[in-house]
């Protein structure tokens, strides 16, 4: 009979690394704190906390931050995360603008910038994005090589079988393999791509209405249509990364005039409900409009043709949200994007939704503004950077790695 192998006790090196990672996570969450604070919250003895703090302080991740005074007993040495121990670069490749920001390990934004998205070849767009990133790093006083983690918010999802970004909608050429190859060459092996709407949902979770709900849907309607889904506090991407690609929902009002090729490329819902579809509908109705914003302004001014277009758009979006409700049943739906945040549009969508949905989630308008994708990339990038840096603490030779 074969004997069952006995479980082996964890090696001291592993236990030490686990203790250090536990304390780092608590310091990151608490901010400035003392040994006694960490001992009380972690359940570790004060000598164990002192040893672990000494190791992470040598690693460069933590520094002393003065002493706590004004309380009974001896003054306590305080510890905090060393901001310069790591940097996160968040970038947003939009249809009209390129945006980016650099934050240190504490989350403080050190520099940010935006520029008009260039016309011309897709590789020209990549070059301008790299130029923007270099300018942000220069403003912060660091080199691009000093960035711990770079995250790009982009339309579409990563397809490992092609090693390319796919389902990129209205960004022609962005699905070429050369795009990712050049981005990796510029930003290094730790560069990652996050769906732009998923990134905005992360920002909503960290800074917006999503803080109040463990599960919610962020629905963006603008130059494109997409959804970011947070379930139980975690971003849900799905088995193939396409969770939230609601642009491909077969839902239509049939009035946009989109051709079959556009529907196949962008999805039925996006072809019928994105900003370009609103402009086409307006022109077909005899309105001289070059943007969805002008159509909404005309509706607000009482133009009956524009009002009908906005009503149709609200009905279309309500149908999409009803589909989301019947599958996910989120407590909150946040509307973002230029159309989603248009004055009065959320109320129009809610009125249409109340007519067809079995239950009503809260409908709120995102207040995060144009930096939502970048903010979400910084939030997601911070988690990735922390995972990498904490993983460097325990080395095979037992020595603590210097960051």
N, C-alpha and C positions, 0 to 999 in steps of 0.2 A: 504494500500500500504506500502511495506517495505521501510524504509528510507535507503539511501546509507550511510554507516558509513563515517564519516569525517576522512581524513588522519591526523594522529597524528604527531606533531612536533618531530623531533629526540631528544632524551634525551641528555643533556649536556655531559654525560659520553661517549656516542657514538660519538658525534661531536669531543670531545677531542681525542678519540682514532683514529678517521679518520685523524685529523690534524697531530697527531704524526706519523702515518704510512706514510702520504704524505711526511713529512719532512725527515723521515728516508730513504725513497726511493730516494729522491733527493740527500741526503748526500752520499748514496751508489753510485749513478751515478756520482756525481760531484767530490767526494773525499773531500779535505779540502775546507771549505766554511764558510762564515760569516752569521750572522743573516740577514744582509741587502741582501745578495745574495739569501737567502732562502725566504725572504719576497717578493723580486722582482719576483722570479720564480714561487712561489706558489700562489701569489695573496693574501696571508694572511697578516694581519696587523703585525707590528713589536711587539706589546705587545702579540699578539696571538702566534707568533713564539717564543718569549722569554719564555712564559709559557710552550709551548710544548717541547722546548729544555730542560728546567729544568726537566721536567718529564722523558724524554728519557735518560737524563744524569744520573738521579737517578736509572734508570733501568739497567744501566751498558752497554747499547748498543752504547752510544756516549761518547766521551771525548773531552776536549779542546785540541787544537793543536797549542798553541802559539797565536801570534797576527800579524795582517797584518800591516806592516809599510811601509813608503816610499810613501804614498799617502796623498792627502790633507785631512784635518779634523782629527778627533780622530782615534786612532788605533782601529781596530776591532778585537774582539775575534774570533778565528777560531775554527771550530768543525770538527771532523772526526769520522768515525766508530771505535769503540774499537776492535782491531783484536781478542783479547782473549774472546770476548763475545760469540763466537761459533766456532765450528770446523766441517769440512766436511771430511769424509774419503771416497775416491774413490778406488774401487777394480776392477780388471780385471781377470776373470778366463778363461785362454786361453788353447788351446790344448797343447802348449809347455811350456808356461810360466805363472806364477802368478805375477801380478804387482799391485802396490798400491801407493797411495800418500795421505798425509794429508794437508789440507789447512785451514787457519784461515778465519774469516768472511770477510776480505778484499780481499780474493782470493790468498794471498801469500802462496806458498807451503812451509810447514815447514819441511817435511821429505818425502822420497819416497824410494821404494825398489822393487826388483824383485827376483824371484827364479824360478828354473826349476819346471815345473808342475810334481808332483810325479806320479809314476805308482802305480798300486795296486788298492785297493778298492776306491769307490767314496767318502766314509766317510774319508778315508785317505787324499784325496784331500781337503775336507772341513777343516780337522784339520790343514793342511799345510797353507791354506788360512788364518785361524784364527791366526796361529803362525806368518805369515807375517804381519798381521794387528797389532798384539801386538808389534812386533819389530818396526814398523813405529811409533806407538804412543809413545813407550819408547824413540826413538830417538828425538821426538818432546817434550818430557818431560811432557806428559800427560797420563792419564789412559784411557783405552777403554771406560769407563763409562762417560768420559767427552766429548765424541764426540756427537755433536748435531744431525748429520745426516750421515748415512752410505748408500752408493749406490754401488751395485755390477753390473758390466757389464758382462752379461752372454749370451751365445747362447740360443736361444729359447725365449718363451714368458710365462708370468704367466697365468695359467688357474685357475680361482677362483673355478670352480666346483670340481677340484681335489686338490686344494690348493698345486699345484706343478708347476714346470717349464716344459713346453712341447716343442716339436719341437726342441730338443737340438742337433740334427744332430750327429756329431762325438764324443760327450761326453757320453760314455756309463754309464748308471746308474744315470745320472744327473737329470732325470725326476722322481726320487723317492721322495715321500713326506718327507722322513726322512732328505733329504738334506735341504729343507727350514726350517724344524723344528729345526735342529741344528744351522743353520745360525741365525735364530731369537733368539734362546736361547743365542747365543754368543753376538749378536750386538743389541738386544733389539727390542722393538715394532716399532721403527721408521726406521728399516732396510727396504730398498726397492731394488727390482731387476729391472734393465733396460736392454733391449736387447743390446748386445754389439755393433752391427752396428748402432743402433739408437744413442747410446752414442757417437760413433765416429762421427756421423753426427752433434751432438751438438757441439763437439769440432771443427769441420770444420766451423760451424756457428760462433763460438766465436773467433777462432784463425786462421782460414785458408781461402781458396778461397770463402767459403760461406758468408763471411762478405760483399761481393760485390753484392750478389744476394738475393732477398727476398725469392725466391723459387729455390731449387736445389735438386738433387739426389746424395747421396753418395753411390757408388757401390763398395763393397769389394769383391775381388776374391783372395782367398788364400787356407787355409785348409778347408774353407767353403765358401759359396757364400751368400751374403745378401745385403740389401739396407736400408739405412736410408733416409727418405723423409722429407724435410723441405718445408712447404708451408706457404707463408706470414710470414716468420720468426719463425714459430712454428713447432715443431716436430709433424708429423702426424702419429698416431699409428693405426687408424682404429677402427671399432666397437668392434673387438675381439682382438686387439693388434697385428694382424698379417700383417698389412700394411708393405710392404718391404720384406716379406718372399719370395723373388723371386727365392730361391732355388727350389720352387715347381712349377715354370713355366714349362709347358710341352714342353720345347725346348731342342733339342738334335742335335748333329752331328753324333751320333750313333757309335762312335769309341772308347769309353772308356772301354768297356768290363764290365761295372757294372751289377751286378745281380739284379733280381727283388726285392729281400729283401732290398738291399741298396737303390734302387730307391724309394721304399715305405718309408723308414726311413729318407732319406736325401733329397728327391725331385729329379725330373728328371734333372734339370739344374745343381744342385750341384754334383750329381752322375756322370754327364758327363763332368763337367768343373772344379771341384776343384783340388787341388794339387795332391791328390791321383790318380785321373783319368789321369792326365798328365803322372805320373810315369808309370801307367799301359800301356798307349799308347806307351810310350817310350820303355818299355821292349818288348812289342809285336812287335815293329819295329826293335828289335835287339840291342837297346841301353842299356848300362850298367849304369843305373841311379837310384839313391835312393831318389832323391828330384826333385821337379819342377825347383828349381834354377839351378841344373845341366843340365836339359834339355834346359833351356833358354840360359845357357852359351854355350852349344854345338851348338845351333842355331846361336848364335853370332859369333862362330868360323867357321861357314860355313858348318856344318853338314846338309846335305839335309834332312835326316830323322827327325832331331830335328826341322828344319825350317818348315817342313810340319805340325808337331804337333802344333807349335806355331801359324801358320796360321789358323789351324782349331780352336784353342782356341780363337783367335781374332774374327773369324767369329761367333762362338757361343756366345761370349759376346756381339758382335754387334747386334745379333738377340734379345738378352734380352733387350738391351738398346733401340732398335727400339720399342719394346713392351711398354717400359716405356714412350718413347716419344709420342707415339700415344694416350696414356691414360692421361698423366700428362702434357706433353709439357714443361718440365723444361728448364730454360735458361742455366743451367749448369749441367754437370754430372762430378763428381769428382771420380776418380778411386783410390781405396786404396787396402790394402792387399799385400801380397808378390808378387802375380802375377800381380795385377793391377798396382803396382808401378815398375814393371820390366822395365829396359831400353828399349825404343822403342815400348813397348806394346801398350801404349795409341795411338801412331800414327798408328799402325796397326789396332786397333779397329776403329779409326776415318775413316780410308780409307774404311774399310768394311761397316761401318755405312752409309757413304755417298752414297753407292750403293743402299741401301734399305730403308732409312728413308725419310719420306716426308719433314722434316726440320732437320737442324743440330744444336743441342745445342753446346755450348762450351764444349770441353773435356779437363779436366785438371787432373794432377796427384797430389794426396795429398802430402803435404810436412810435415805432422805432425809427422810422424815416429811412433815408437812402443808405445808411450804413449797416443795415440789418445783416446782409450777407457777410460782410467783413467781420462784424461783431461775432457772428456765429462761427466763422472760420477761426477766430481767435480763441473762442471758448473750446471748440473741438481740438484745436491745435495745442492748447494748454494741457489738456488731458493726455494727449500723445506725448508731449514733451516731458511731462512728469513721469509717465510710465518709462520712458527711455532713461531719464536721469536716475530714477530710483533703481532701475535695473543695473546701472553701472556701479552701484554701491558695493556689491559683493563680487569680488573677482576670484578666479580659480586659485590664485596664490594666497588668498586670505587677506590681501591688502585692500584698503579702501581706495577706490578710484578717484582721482582728482577730476573735477568737472572742468 
